[in-house]
Amino acid sequence: MSPTTTLRIPEELKSRIAKVAEKAGKSPHTFMLEAIAEKTEFEESRQAFMEQADVRLANMLATGESIPWSEMRAYLQKRMDGQAAIAPKPRKLRD
């Protein structure tokens, strides 16, 4: 059995949780566990995204190479439209 954690939930929020959980066909406990899991996954994904962005920015600053937004946007638009598209290559944008 998993360890117990106590949460102090304001009465107004507790009432709201009970109402939406009932409409969703779940117990308040299950509803809260799912909400906590969803928020945790969201934050983990956001943090991983930010870490990847930091690495890519550091690489761009170190190499001076990047892809102009206009080229990347055109590439992504073709992909969204289902067209064949060749990914643009990074290049030095400034000296």
C-alpha positions as protocol buffer text, in pm:
chain_id: "A"
residue {
  index: 1
  type: MET
  ca { x: 0 y: 0 z: 0 }
}
residue {
  index: 2
  type: SER
  ca { x: 129 y: 347 z: -81 }
}
residue {
  index: 3
  type: PRO
  ca { x: 211 y: 595 z: 195 }
}
residue {
  index: 4
  type: THR
  ca { x: -53 y: 842 z: 307 }
}
residue {
  index: 5
  type: THR
  ca { x: -27 y: 1214 z: 238 }
}
residue {
  index: 6
  type: THR
  ca { x: -261 y: 1463 z: 397 }
}
residue {
  index: 7
  type: LEU
  ca { x: -386 y: 1757 z: 194 }
}
residue {
  index: 8
  type: ARG
  ca { x: -568 y: 2045 z: 353 }
}
residue {
  index: 9
  type: ILE
  ca { x: -824 y: 2148 z: 94 }
}
residue {
  index: 10
  type: PRO
  ca { x: -1044 y: 2454 z: 142 }
}
residue {
  index: 11
  type: GLU
  ca { x: -1410 y: 2357 z: 181 }
}
residue {
  index: 12
  type: GLU
  ca { x: -1513 y: 2549 z: -132 }
}
residue {
  index: 13
  type: LEU
  ca { x: -1261 y: 2359 z: -347 }
}
residue {
  index: 14
  type: LYS
  ca { x: -1350 y: 2029 z: -181 }
}
residue {
  index: 15
  type: SER
  ca { x: -1715 y: 2088 z: -272 }
}
residue {
  index: 16
  type: ARG
  ca { x: -1625 y: 2171 z: -632 }
}
residue {
  index: 17
  type: ILE
  ca { x: -1411 y: 1856 z: -657 }
}
residue {
  index: 18
  type: ALA
  ca { x: -1694 y: 1641 z: -522 }
}
residue {
  index: 19
  type: LYS
  ca { x: -1938 y: 1783 z: -779 }
}
residue {
  index: 20
  type: VAL
  ca { x: -1717 y: 1739 z: -1084 }
}
residue {
  index: 21
  type: ALA
  ca { x: -1594 y: 1399 z: -968 }
}
residue {
  index: 22
  type: GLU
  ca { x: -1951 y: 1277 z: -933 }
}
residue {
  index: 23
  type: LYS
  ca { x: -2041 y: 1403 z: -1282 }
}
residue {
  index: 24
  type: ALA
  ca { x: -1730 y: 1229 z: -1416 }
}
residue {
  index: 25
  type: GLY
  ca { x: -1837 y: 905 z: -1246 }
}
residue {
  index: 26
  type: LYS
  ca { x: -1534 y: 903 z: -1017 }
}
residue {
  index: 27
  type: SER
  ca { x: -1469 y: 929 z: -649 }
}
residue {
  index: 28
  type: PRO
  ca { x: -1319 y: 1256 z: -526 }
}
residue {
  index: 29
  type: HIS
  ca { x: -1005 y: 1060 z: -433 }
}
residue {
  index: 30
  type: THR
  ca { x: -962 y: 918 z: -784 }
}
residue {
  index: 31
  type: PHE
  ca { x: -1037 y: 1257 z: -939 }
}
residue {
  index: 32
  type: MET
  ca { x: -772 y: 1426 z: -724 }
}
residue {
  index: 33
  type: LEU
  ca { x: -511 y: 1158 z: -797 }
}
residue {
  index: 34
  type: GLU
  ca { x: -572 y: 1196 z: -1171 }
}
residue {
  index: 35
  type: ALA
  ca { x: -552 y: 1575 z: -1144 }
}
residue {
  index: 36
  type: ILE
  ca { x: -223 y: 1557 z: -955 }
}
residue {
  index: 37
  type: ALA
  ca { x: -82 y: 1306 z: -1206 }
}
residue {
  index: 38
  type: GLU
  ca { x: -187 y: 1526 z: -1501 }
}
residue {
  index: 39
  type: LYS
  ca { x: -32 y: 1838 z: -1347 }
}
residue {
  index: 40
  type: THR
  ca { x: 287 y: 1648 z: -1265 }
}
residue {
  index: 41
  type: GLU
  ca { x: 317 y: 1517 z: -1622 }
}
residue {
  index: 42
  type: PHE
  ca { x: 253 y: 1866 z: -1759 }
}
residue {
  index: 43
  type: GLU
  ca { x: 525 y: 2021 z: -1542 }
}
residue {
  index: 44
  type: GLU
  ca { x: 772 y: 1742 z: -1622 }
}
residue {
  index: 45
  type: SER
  ca { x: 712 y: 1799 z: -1994 }
}
residue {
  index: 46
  type: ARG
  ca { x: 742 y: 2176 z: -1957 }
}
residue {
  index: 47
  type: GLN
  ca { x: 1068 y: 2143 z: -1765 }
}
residue {
  index: 48
  type: ALA
  ca { x: 1211 y: 1899 z: -2023 }
}
residue {
  index: 49
  type: PHE
  ca { x: 1111 y: 2142 z: -2300 }
}
residue {
  index: 50
  type: MET
  ca { x: 1283 y: 2431 z: -2123 }
}
residue {
  index: 51
  type: GLU
  ca { x: 1598 y: 2225 z: -2064 }
}
residue {
  index: 52
  type: GLN
  ca { x: 1607 y: 2130 z: -2431 }
}
residue {
  index: 53
  type: ALA
  ca { x: 1553 y: 2494 z: -2530 }
}
residue {
  index: 54
  type: ASP
  ca { x: 1844 y: 2601 z: -2306 }
}
residue {
  index: 55
  type: VAL
  ca { x: 2073 y: 2342 z: -2468 }
}
residue {
  index: 56
  type: ARG
  ca { x: 1970 y: 2450 z: -2818 }
}
residue {
  index: 57
  type: LEU
  ca { x: 2014 y: 2819 z: -2737 }
}
residue {
  index: 58
  type: ALA
  ca { x: 2361 y: 2752 z: -2594 }
}
residue {
  index: 59
  type: ASN
  ca { x: 2449 y: 2559 z: -2910 }
}
residue {
  index: 60
  type: MET
  ca { x: 2319 y: 2838 z: -3132 }
}
residue {
  index: 61
  type: LEU
  ca { x: 2517 y: 3099 z: -2940 }
}
residue {
  index: 62
  type: ALA
  ca { x: 2832 y: 2884 z: -2945 }
}
residue {
  index: 63
  type: THR
  ca { x: 2818 y: 2804 z: -3317 }
}
residue {
  index: 64
  type: GLY
  ca { x: 2647 y: 3118 z: -3444 }
}
residue {
  index: 65
  type: GLU
  ca { x: 2428 y: 2891 z: -3657 }
}
residue {
  index: 66
  type: SER
  ca { x: 2053 y: 2915 z: -3680 }
}
residue {
  index: 67
  type: ILE
  ca { x: 1759 y: 2879 z: -3918 }
}
residue {
  index: 68
  type: PRO
  ca { x: 1570 y: 3195 z: -4007 }
}
residue {
  index: 69
  type: TRP
  ca { x: 1212 y: 3179 z: -3880 }
}
residue {
  index: 70
  type: SER
  ca { x: 1070 y: 3249 z: -4226 }
}
residue {
  index: 71
  type: GLU
  ca { x: 1239 y: 2934 z: -4363 }
}
residue {
  index: 72
  type: MET
  ca { x: 1136 y: 2719 z: -4066 }
}
residue {
  index: 73
  type: ARG
  ca { x: 780 y: 2849 z: -4083 }
}
residue {
  index: 74
  type: ALA
  ca { x: 756 y: 2768 z: -4455 }
}
residue {
  index: 75
  type: TYR
  ca { x: 893 y: 2419 z: -4388 }
}
residue {
  index: 76
  type: LEU
  ca { x: 646 y: 2356 z: -4105 }
}
residue {
  index: 77
  type: GLN
  ca { x: 356 y: 2488 z: -4312 }
}
residue {
  index: 78
  type: LYS
  ca { x: 438 y: 2242 z: -4592 }
}
residue {
  index: 79
  type: ARG
  ca { x: 452 y: 1957 z: -4340 }
}
residue {
  index: 80
  type: MET
  ca { x: 115 y: 2059 z: -4195 }
}
residue {
  index: 81
  type: ASP
  ca { x: -30 y: 2071 z: -4546 }
}
residue {
  index: 82
  type: GLY
  ca { x: 93 y: 1716 z: -4612 }
}
residue {
  index: 83
  type: GLN
  ca { x: 347 y: 1828 z: -4872 }
}
residue {
  index: 84
  type: ALA
  ca { x: 697 y: 1689 z: -4907 }
}
residue {
  index: 85
  type: ALA
  ca { x: 941 y: 1927 z: -4742 }
}
residue {
  index: 86
  type: ILE
  ca { x: 1315 y: 1935 z: -4695 }
}
residue {
  index: 87
  type: ALA
  ca { x: 1417 y: 2057 z: -4351 }
}
residue {
  index: 88
  type: PRO
  ca { x: 1619 y: 2378 z: -4368 }
}
residue {
  index: 89
  type: LYS
  ca { x: 1981 y: 2353 z: -4255 }
}
residue {
  index: 90
  type: PRO
  ca { x: 2129 y: 2575 z: -3986 }
}
residue {
  index: 91
  type: ARG
  ca { x: 2381 y: 2828 z: -4107 }
}
residue {
  index: 92
  type: LYS
  ca { x: 2580 y: 3119 z: -3976 }
}
residue {
  index: 93
  type: LEU
  ca { x: 2355 y: 3421 z: -3969 }
}
residue {
  index: 94
  type: ARG
  ca { x: 2606 y: 3676 z: -3840 }
}
residue {
  index: 95
  type: ASP
  ca { x: 2980 y: 3722 z: -3838 }
}
